[in-house]
Each structure stands twice: as C-alpha cells, then as structure tokens.
C-alpha cells in the first residue's frame, strides 16, 4: 500500500524489504506490539539471493529464490511501497519519491546495495548473450547457466571487482560449478579457465585463501591478481583489464613498492565471461549526513561496527550490506546482526546505551562442486569462528547439503519469521 499523506508519523521506520529489513520488522513487531512500524520497500518481490549461484550453475531454477513481498512482511507492519530519495536525520524525516515526508522516532536502514553494471564499459545491454553473463541479478542468473551450458571450449574468464561486494565468494563459486560442467561435457581439455581479481589474493581470509588456492590449482584454474575489469568489447569478445595497486596493509611500516606495470591495460580474448559488477551504497545513503564522508568506507552507511548505531544520530541504526563496517556482506552476517540490533534499539528506547556487540561474524559456504562446500566462518580481522569441531578448510558433502537444502528452508521458515 502506497502512502500518500505528507505528515505520516511512525514510532519505527525500516527502510528496505530485503533480509535485514524483513527480519528486523518481525522482531520489532514482537518487541513493540503496540507501536507503529512502517517498512518502506518499492519492490513486489523478496529474493533469497544466496541461491543465485546455484541458479547460475544449473542446480536450481531461479523461481525458487523468490516470494511475493506481501507474503513476507509481518502483520501489523505498514508496507509503504515507494522509493526513498532523501534522509534528513536532523528532522527525523524520510522523503519518498512521491514527495511524501515521513517522520520517525527511530530509523533502521537496511536498503541493501546497488550493483553497478554501468561502471564497466560495454556490459549494459550485452549481458545474457554472446558469452557474457552474471549471477548478480535475478534474471541474469538464469541466463548465466544458458551461457555456461552453451560454452563448447575456449577461454572462460571469471572476474572480481574492487571490494566491498556482497558475497565475495560468489565469483569463484560460479567458476567452480562451470569448470565442473566443462568436465562433465568432456570439453575441459580444450578449455582454459582464468580467475581475474581486483584483490591481492583469491579470498580475504588467509586461512581460506590458502585452501582455495589449492582448489584452483587442482582444477587447473589460472589466477590473476590486482587486475580490474574496466571494459568489455562484447561484439569482439575482448575483456580489458587494468593493473591496480594492492590495498594498504594495516599496521605496515611503509607502503609496498610501486609496481612498474601499474595502470597498464591488458586485452584478453574470451569465449565466456562472467562479470561481477562493482557494488555501492544507494544514492540516498551515500549523499546523506548518515554516510561516511571519508576513509575506506566512504559513501557507505556510518554505524558503529559493534552496536550498529549511528554515532551522531543515536536514534538511527543500520544493518546488512549497506553498512560501512569491516565485515563480509552476507546473509549470515545479517542473521547475527538483527537480534542484537533490536536489543540495542530496545535499550535506547528505555534511555539506556546499547550494550550488545556484533563481533563481525559472517559465513560463506564456498561451493567447490555440485557435491562439496568449504564452510568459511569468520569475524572481524579474519578471526576464524567455526560452528563445527573440525577443519573448516576441508571440502565436505555435508556442507553441500547444508547450502543446497537446509539453509533455504531455514531462511524461509525460520530466519525471516524471526525464529533464528
């Protein structure tokens, strides 16, 4: 239901109908059963995006990853079907595209992020055809499998843009699924598989990076680091990469030596190219007083990395992919964030400081084949946080069952209903 009045006021406003917004709405409704709660979300559809990798790999149809938004928004929460265009935390106001002004006592921001395909020249308008594909979109995830399945040998490229991106492991998950399909179709011997990453390693957590390097080696996948995809010549099937500088190492005494090839551009022919677009915060976040104005998280939502509260406006909280905190942007992170965020809001409502702390936990089920997963669980500073008492770097069928069958059920019937 779209709101049209210009003076609507709510105790709580939640921006975003994704995982963070819905699970927060459920728990806030339970915690504050008599207070007014509004959720602002323009889309008619709610997606379970972690399965898009398996959609692109041909394991599941894309349709199983969606439900109508009307089915997941909890009863007692008013759905405002509109776009946010401006935030005014000084006046506790949210401005919508239809010029409605809403006021709040407490604001929770969980709008997710933008996937910026247009930041790579030549991608927009050419996706889903002629070997160019991406799982970072609902419709394109299905077309990704079509392109992978049509591949009949040659050069297959899989790319990673500058961080942060949602699910940083996804670019190589789809690569491993594609490589396995090439073997199944008996075209692997006449195929080259290359992994081009803007980063300095295959994964951000060293323990898992070492294990994944071995996975890539075992599969004869060639890795290329500090290479940023800047342009695609789709008709000619040419990808253009630029050599970039490594990110600064925290605590390093001096910066690394300058690479003499820095800024060099390299053209690479391909027959299949999987593109991961750069990610950014929505404009109404990045252009607001609530965003980081400088530093490594510039443009992302400014919240304390432990309490998820904005340091300047204590009645504003944020969670999920939009936050500028040093964690991985995954659904598992949101699952840990929501309960403590709602507890912290409850304390602030009572006039107390927020006391619950988020430890940066995230989980990335690293799919390495259609029957194996390496379960990476870690927190701030790459601290390992395994849930099971055995080597987390070993690929296991049990984790495949978890990823493929159990986690989707846990999501639809547990997480977004506020039970886990």
C-alpha positions, 0 to 999 in steps of 0.5 A: 500500500502506497502512502500518500499523506505528507505528515505520516508519523511512525514510532519505527521506520525500516527502510528496505524489504530485503533480509535485514529489513524483513527480519528486523520488522518481525522482531520489532513487531514482537518487541513493540506490539503496540507501536507503529512500524512502517517498512518502506520497500518499492519492490513486489518481490523478496529474493533469497539471493544466496541461491543465485549461484546455484541458479547460475550453475544449473542446480536450481531454477531461479523461481525458487529464490523468490516470494511475493513481498506481501507474503513476507512482511509481518502483520501489523507492519505498514508496507509503504511501497515507494522509493526513498530519495532523501534522509534528513536525520536532523528532522527525523524525516524520510522523503519518498519519491512521491514527495511524501515526508515521513517522520520517525522516532527511530530509523533502521536502514537496511536498503541493501546495495546497488550493483553497478553494471554501468561502471564497466564499459560495454556490459549494459545491454550485452549481458545474457548473450554472446558469452557474457553473463552474471549471477548478480541479478535475478534474471541474469542468473538464469541466463548465466547457466544458458551461457555456461551450458552453451560454452563448447571450449575456449577461454572462460574468464571469471572476474572480481571487482574492487571490494566491498561486494556482497558475497565475495565468494560468489565469483569463484563459486560460479567458476567452480560449478562451470569448470565442473560442467566443462568436465562433465561435457568432456570439453575441459581439455580444450578449455582454459579457465582464468580467475581475474581479481581486483584483490591481492589474493583469491579470498580475504581470509588467509586461512581460506585463501590458502585452501582455495588456492589449492582448489584452483590449482587442482582444477587447473584454474589460472589466477590473476591478481590486482587486475580490474575489469574496466571494459568489455568489447562484447561484439569482439569478445575482448575483456580489458583489464587494468593493473591496480595497486594492492590495498594498504596493509594495516599496521605496515611500516611503509607502503609496498613498492610501486609496481612498474606495470601499474595502470597498464591495460591488458586485452584478453580474448574470451569465449565466456565471461562472467562479470561481477559488477562493482557494488555501492551504497544507494544514492540516498545513503551515500549523499546523506549526513548518515554516510561516511564522508571519508576513509575506506568506507566512504559513501557507505552507511556510518554505524558503529561496527559493534552496536550498529548505531549511528554515532551522531544520530543515536536514534538511527541504526543500520544493518546488512550490506549497506553498512560501512563496517569491516565485515563480509556482506552476507546473509549470515552476517545479517542473521547475527546482526538483527537480534542484537540490533533490536536489543540495542534499539530496545535499550535506547528506547528505555534511555539506556546505551546499547550494550550488545556487540556484533563481533563481525561474524559472517559465513560463506559456504564456498561451493567447490562442486555440485557435491562439496562446500568449504564452510568459511566462518569468520569475524572481524580481522579474519578471526576464524569462528567455526560452528563445527569441531573440525577443519573448516578448510576441508571440502565436505558433502555435508556442507553441500547439503547444508547450502543446497537444502537446509539453509533455504528452508531455514531462511524461509521458515525460520530466519525471516519469521524471526525464529533464528 
